[in-house]
Amino acid sequence: MSGGLHSVSALRGTAPVPMELASVTLLTAWFCPFAQRARIALEEKGIGYEAVESLEVVGDGYKKNPDLLQYNPSGLVPVLIHRYDPDQPPFVCPESMVIVDYVDEAWPGNRTSFMPLDPRERARCRLASLNIAKKIVPTFYKMLVRQDPAVQETAKDELLEGLLTFSKGLPEDGPFFLGERFSGVDILLAPWALRMFLLKHFRGFEVPADGPFAKYLRWFNAIRHRPSVKATIADDDKLIAMYQRYAAGSAETKVADAVRRGESVANV
């Protein structure tokens, strides 16, 4: 891959390019939930893309694809590379939440938008996204990575609190966060919902099957059967083998290091 980087602001006002001239590459890792967000967004919009596996597991760490380090020196996936104009350098986007928004806005004519038009509903989606980013995702890793049983128990309570907040925000008639409409909020949480079985396997954690979590479980059943999500799901046994090092506290990754330091993965 070659070419310089474009900032988001550099693309504002750019005229749409016919899709036959556009090319999308996603630097990804099959086991990474952050990368899975980007893949779900692309699949949901029906956008053709090249998925390039960019992290090779070596011991408890990773060997990183040179292209990944070129386009994102932090070495984190996902990275979306959009060659929107053959005469211009590609646009590069390295953050999963931003990628979901970018995919939605760069291809507005491809199926339904991930965000509603109503400002109150948009605000509700943003609040749910903050709950996912600041509460649910960090406590997932806290429970999985930290070795102190007391810390794990605290994380279980915190995770249930975050999931309960999400469940309360789901409509009575569901199945998705915006009812019948699949949204960006659903995309942001789906990869971790699909990995809750890892917490059961390693930590004995389960989301209660009834009561206030009933809407969450209905939502989970809907998202795991969504074609765009199904297309990105990894094998359970392979994920268990991959996450064993996290559960043992031996993973040498930026996420695991942050959790061991008591920091939020939201800051990685």
N, C-alpha and C positions, 0 to 999 in steps of 0.2 A: 504494500500500500504506500502511496505517496501523496504529497500535497499538504498545504498548510491547513491551519485550523480557522474556522469562522466562529465568531461569538454569536450568541442568540440575537443581539441587537443588530448585527450585520445583516441578518436575514429579514428583518422587519421591512415590509413594503416590497419584498421581492415578488415578482409575478409568478404565478404557478407554472410549473414545468410539466409538460405531458408525461404521464407515468411511464411511457415507453423509453423516455430519456433518463429516468431516475433509477438509481441503484441503491439498495439498502444492505448494509452488512451489520451484523450484530456480533460483537465479541462477547462470548458467553461462557458459561460452564454448566454442564448438565445438572449438577447437584445444587446450584446456587439459587436460593429463593428470590434474591434481588434480580438476578438475570431472568428468572421465570416470569417476573412481572412484565418485563419488556417483551418477551416472547408471546405472552397472552395478549398484550395490546396489539402487536403486529398480526397475530392470528385472528383476533376479533375484528380487525379492520380489513382483513383479507389482503394484506400487503405482502407481496413476494419479497423474500429476504434470504441472504446467505448467513447461516449460523456458523460461526467459527469458534470451535472449542479452544479456549485461551489459557486454561489453567490445567497443568498436568500435576497430579498428586505425586510428590516425592517425599517419602517418609511422613513426617507430620506437617509438612509445609507444601508449597507449590513451586513448580517451575513455570514461569510466566512467558507467554508468547511475546516475542519481540515487538510485534505490532501493538499488543496491548500496552506495553510500556511506552511505545512511541506516542500513542494517542491518549493514554491516561497514565502519566508517570507514577501515580499512586499504586498502579497494578491491580485495581479493583474492577470487577465486572458488575454490571454490563456496560458496554460502550456501543452506542449507536452511531454508525457512520453513514450519512445520507449524501450521496452524490446527486444532488438535486439539479445540477447544471453541468454538462460536460466541459464547459469553458471556465468553471469556477472550482476553487478548492472545496473539498467536502465539508459539510457541517458535522461536527463531532459533539456528541452529548454523552456524558459519563455517569449520570445519576438516574437511578431507576424511576423515582417519582417524576422527575422532569421528563424522562423518556416517554412515560405514559401520557403526560400532557402533550408533549411534542407530537407524538404519533396521532393523537386525537385532532390536534389543530393543523397539522401539516397535510392531513388527508380528510378534510371536513366532509367531502362528498361520499366517503366510504362508510356506509352504514350509519348507525345512530351515534351521536356524540356521546362521549363518556361523562359529560357534565350536562346537567339540566340548564334551561334558560332562566328559570325563576331564581331571583337573587337569594331568596330565603332557602331554597333547596340547595343552591350552590354553597351557601354558607354552612348548611348542615353537612354537606359532603366534605367540606374542608375541615370541619370539627371532627368528623369521623376519621379523616385521614391523619389528623394530629394524634388522635387516640391510638391509632395503629402504630404510628411512627414512634411515639414517645412512651407508650405503655405496653402494648401487646408484643411488638417485636423485641424490645430490650429485655422484657421479663422471660420471653421464650429462651433467649440465649443465657440469661442469668441462671435459670433453672437447669439448663443443660450443661453449662460449662463449670459453674462454681461447684466445688467439692464439699463444702460445709453443709451438712444436712439441714442446719437451722436456716441457712441462706436459701437453700432449695425450697424449704417450706414457706418462707416469706415470699419467694418468687411465685409459688403456686397461688397464694392468696392474691398477689398483685395481678397475675395473669387472669385469674377468674374475674377480678374486678374490671379489667380492661375488656374482656370478652362480654361481660354483663352489660357494660356501657354500650358496646356495639350491638348486642342483642336487643336492648331497649330501643335502639334507633331504627330497628327493622320494622317495616310496616306489618300490620296484622295480616294482610292478604298476600304479602311476599310475591315471589320468593327471594328477590334480590334487594339490595339496599334501597333502590328506587322502585320497588314493586316489580312489575314485569320487565322493567328496563335494566339491562346489565350496565354497570357503571364503572368509573375509575376506582371508586371505593372498593367494589368487589374484587377488582384486579389487585389492589394493593394488599389486601388481606389473604387472598386465596393461597399463595404459596406457603404461608405459615399454617393456615388451617389444614392444608394437605400434609403438613409435617407434624401435626399434633400426635400422630401415632408414635413418633420418635420419643416424645416425652412419656408416653405410656410405656414404651419398651424400656427406656433407660431410667425413668424416674417414677414410674407407677402413677402418672398423672392422667386423669381423664376429665373431660368436660361433662358435668352432670347431664343425664339423658332426659331430664324433665324439668318442670318448674320454669324459672325465668330464662333458662337456656334453650327452651323448646324452639324458639324462633331462630336462634343461632344454628341449631342442628338441622332445621328445615333449610336454612340458607346454605349450609355446608353441602347438603345433599344435592341442592340445585347447582351449585358452582362446580362440583366435581363431575357433573354430567354435562356441563356446558362444552360444546365442541372445541372452542378455543382454548379451554383449560385442559381438556382431555389430551389434546395434541401435545401438551408440554409436560405431562406427568411422567416422572421417573419411576423406575422399579423400586418397590419398597425394600427389598432385600439389599439392593445396591446402596440405597440411602442409609440403611442401618449400618452397613459396613463403612460407609463414608463418614458418618457422624459419630462412630465409635470413639474416635480420637478426641472429639469435642467432649463427649460424656466422660472420658477418662481424664480430661484436663490436660492432655498432651498436645493438642492442636497448636501449631505455630502459624497462626494467621492473624491478620489485623483485628478481625472481629473477636477472636478468642482472647487475644492480648488485651483488648480494651475491656472485655468483661472481667478478666482476672484482676485488672487494675481498679475495678469498681466503677468504670466509666460506661456511659450509654453507647450502644452501637450506633445510635443516631448521630454521634459525633465522629464516626469513622470516615 
